[in-house]
Amino acid sequence: MTEMDNRANWWSRAACATADPELFFPISRSGPAVRQVTRAKAVCVRCEIQRECLRYALGAGSIQGVWGGTTEEERRRLLRRNRRAGIPALSAGPGVPVRVPEAARAR
Protein backbone atom coordinates (compact mmCIF):
# COMPACT_ATOMS: atom_id res chain seq x y z
CA MET A 1 0.00 0.00 0.00
CA THR A 2 1.40 3.38 -0.94
CA GLU A 3 1.48 6.36 1.40
CA MET A 4 -1.27 7.96 -0.71
CA ASP A 5 -3.46 4.83 -0.37
CA ASN A 6 -2.90 4.85 3.38
CA ARG A 7 -3.81 8.55 3.62
CA ALA A 8 -6.94 8.01 1.52
CA ASN A 9 -7.94 5.20 3.88
CA TRP A 10 -7.83 7.29 7.03
CA TRP A 11 -9.19 10.41 5.33
CA SER A 12 -12.27 8.43 4.33
CA ARG A 13 -13.02 7.89 8.05
CA ALA A 14 -12.66 11.57 8.99
CA ALA A 15 -15.51 13.23 10.85
CA CYS A 16 -14.96 16.32 8.72
CA ALA A 17 -15.68 14.40 5.51
CA THR A 18 -19.35 15.33 5.80
CA ALA A 19 -18.82 18.84 7.19
CA ASP A 20 -18.57 22.07 5.24
CA PRO A 21 -14.87 22.29 4.24
CA GLU A 22 -14.90 26.08 4.66
CA LEU A 23 -15.47 25.56 8.40
CA PHE A 24 -11.88 24.34 8.72
CA PHE A 25 -10.30 27.29 6.91
CA PRO A 26 -11.16 30.53 8.73
CA ILE A 27 -10.06 33.69 6.97
CA SER A 28 -8.94 35.58 10.08
CA ARG A 29 -7.95 35.03 13.71
CA SER A 30 -10.59 37.17 15.38
CA GLY A 31 -14.30 37.89 15.47
CA PRO A 32 -16.47 35.27 13.76
CA ALA A 33 -13.37 33.24 12.87
CA VAL A 34 -12.85 32.40 16.56
CA ARG A 35 -16.31 30.81 16.68
CA GLN A 36 -15.60 29.06 13.38
CA VAL A 37 -12.40 27.53 14.77
CA THR A 38 -14.29 26.41 17.89
CA ARG A 39 -16.90 24.70 15.72
CA ALA A 40 -14.23 23.04 13.56
CA LYS A 41 -12.40 21.76 16.65
CA ALA A 42 -15.69 20.34 17.96
CA VAL A 43 -15.84 18.18 14.83
CA CYS A 44 -12.22 17.11 15.37
CA VAL A 45 -12.84 16.14 18.99
CA ARG A 46 -15.29 13.42 17.95
CA CYS A 47 -13.13 12.18 15.07
CA GLU A 48 -11.60 8.72 15.22
CA ILE A 49 -8.61 9.75 13.12
CA GLN A 50 -7.69 12.96 14.94
CA ARG A 51 -4.15 11.74 15.72
CA GLU A 52 -3.46 10.68 12.13
CA CYS A 53 -4.76 14.02 10.90
CA LEU A 54 -2.57 15.94 13.35
CA ARG A 55 0.42 13.79 12.43
CA TYR A 56 -0.18 14.56 8.75
CA ALA A 57 -0.46 18.30 9.39
CA LEU A 58 2.70 18.38 11.51
CA GLY A 59 4.63 16.39 8.93
CA ALA A 60 3.36 18.49 6.02
CA GLY A 61 4.90 21.66 7.39
CA SER A 62 3.08 24.92 6.93
CA ILE A 63 -0.48 23.86 6.21
CA GLN A 64 -3.42 26.19 6.69
CA GLY A 65 -6.61 25.48 8.53
CA VAL A 66 -7.72 23.31 11.41
CA TRP A 67 -6.19 19.83 11.25
CA GLY A 68 -6.25 17.26 14.02
CA GLY A 69 -8.02 19.70 16.29
CA THR A 70 -5.31 22.37 16.04
CA THR A 71 -4.86 25.64 14.22
CA GLU A 72 -1.78 26.48 12.19
CA GLU A 73 -0.43 28.60 15.06
CA GLU A 74 -1.02 25.82 17.61
CA ARG A 75 0.85 23.38 15.39
CA ARG A 76 3.78 25.81 15.03
CA ARG A 77 3.96 26.13 18.83
CA LEU A 78 3.79 22.35 19.21
CA LEU A 79 6.62 21.86 16.71
CA ARG A 80 8.78 24.49 18.46
CA ARG A 81 8.11 22.88 21.83
CA ASN A 82 8.98 19.45 20.41
CA ARG A 83 12.21 20.76 18.87
CA ARG A 84 13.25 22.31 22.20
CA ALA A 85 12.48 19.02 23.95
CA GLY A 86 14.50 17.08 21.36
CA ILE A 87 11.47 15.20 20.03
CA PRO A 88 12.08 14.14 16.40
CA ALA A 89 9.98 15.47 13.54
CA LEU A 90 6.83 13.49 12.74
CA SER A 91 7.65 12.81 9.12
CA ALA A 92 8.63 9.28 10.10
CA GLY A 93 5.10 8.09 9.41
CA PRO A 94 2.13 6.56 11.18
CA GLY A 95 4.18 4.59 13.71
CA VAL A 96 5.39 7.76 15.41
CA PRO A 97 3.34 8.55 18.51
CA VAL A 98 1.70 11.95 18.65
CA ARG A 99 0.75 13.64 21.88
CA VAL A 100 -2.40 15.61 21.14
CA PRO A 101 -2.19 19.06 22.74
CA GLU A 102 -4.54 19.65 25.67
CA ALA A 103 -6.43 22.28 23.64
CA ALA A 104 -7.32 19.65 21.04
CA ARG A 105 -8.54 16.98 23.46
CA ALA A 106 -12.18 16.26 24.19
CA ARG A 107 -13.71 18.67 26.63
C-alpha positions as MATLAB code, in Angstrom:
seq = 'MTEMDNRANWWSRAACATADPELFFPISRSGPAVRQVTRAKAVCVRCEIQRECLRYALGAGSIQGVWGGTTEEERRRLLRRNRRAGIPALSAGPGVPVRVPEAARAR';
ca = [
       0.000    0.000    0.000;
       1.404    3.376   -0.938;
       1.479    6.358    1.401;
      -1.266    7.959   -0.712;
      -3.457    4.831   -0.367;
      -2.896    4.850    3.384;
      -3.815    8.546    3.618;
      -6.936    8.014    1.519;
      -7.944    5.197    3.881;
      -7.827    7.293    7.031;
      -9.188   10.409    5.334;
     -12.269    8.428    4.327;
     -13.017    7.889    8.050;
     -12.658   11.566    8.989;
     -15.505   13.232   10.854;
     -14.958   16.325    8.718;
     -15.679   14.403    5.511;
     -19.349   15.329    5.796;
     -18.821   18.836    7.189;
     -18.572   22.067    5.236;
     -14.866   22.290    4.243;
     -14.904   26.078    4.664;
     -15.474   25.556    8.395;
     -11.880   24.337    8.723;
     -10.298   27.287    6.911;
     -11.158   30.527    8.727;
     -10.060   33.695    6.971;
      -8.935   35.577   10.083;
      -7.948   35.034   13.706;
     -10.590   37.173   15.380;
     -14.296   37.886   15.474;
     -16.473   35.272   13.758;
     -13.374   33.245   12.866;
     -12.853   32.401   16.556;
     -16.310   30.806   16.677;
     -15.595   29.064   13.378;
     -12.396   27.525   14.774;
     -14.287   26.413   17.892;
     -16.905   24.699   15.722;
     -14.226   23.043   13.562;
     -12.400   21.765   16.653;
     -15.692   20.341   17.957;
     -15.836   18.175   14.828;
     -12.219   17.106   15.369;
     -12.843   16.138   18.992;
     -15.295   13.423   17.952;
     -13.126   12.184   15.068;
     -11.604    8.716   15.221;
      -8.610    9.753   13.125;
      -7.692   12.960   14.944;
      -4.155   11.741   15.720;
      -3.461   10.677   12.131;
      -4.759   14.017   10.899;
      -2.572   15.941   13.347;
       0.422   13.790   12.434;
      -0.179   14.559    8.748;
      -0.459   18.297    9.391;
       2.695   18.377   11.512;
       4.634   16.392    8.935;
       3.361   18.490    6.023;
       4.905   21.662    7.386;
       3.075   24.925    6.931;
      -0.483   23.862    6.211;
      -3.417   26.193    6.687;
      -6.611   25.476    8.534;
      -7.724   23.311   11.408;
      -6.188   19.831   11.246;
      -6.246   17.258   14.019;
      -8.015   19.702   16.289;
      -5.306   22.369   16.035;
      -4.863   25.641   14.222;
      -1.777   26.479   12.188;
      -0.426   28.600   15.060;
      -1.024   25.824   17.614;
       0.854   23.381   15.390;
       3.779   25.812   15.029;
       3.959   26.129   18.826;
       3.790   22.350   19.208;
       6.621   21.860   16.708;
       8.777   24.489   18.457;
       8.107   22.876   21.829;
       8.981   19.446   20.413;
      12.211   20.764   18.874;
      13.252   22.310   22.197;
      12.481   19.016   23.950;
      14.498   17.075   21.364;
      11.467   15.197   20.031;
      12.077   14.143   16.405;
       9.981   15.466   13.537;
       6.832   13.492   12.743;
       7.649   12.814    9.119;
       8.630    9.276   10.103;
       5.098    8.088    9.414;
       2.133    6.561   11.181;
       4.176    4.585   13.708;
       5.386    7.758   15.412;
       3.340    8.549   18.513;
       1.704   11.949   18.655;
       0.754   13.636   21.882;
      -2.402   15.605   21.142;
      -2.191   19.064   22.739;
      -4.535   19.648   25.665;
      -6.430   22.278   23.642;
      -7.324   19.650   21.036;
      -8.539   16.983   23.464;
     -12.181   16.260   24.190;
     -13.712   18.671   26.632;
];
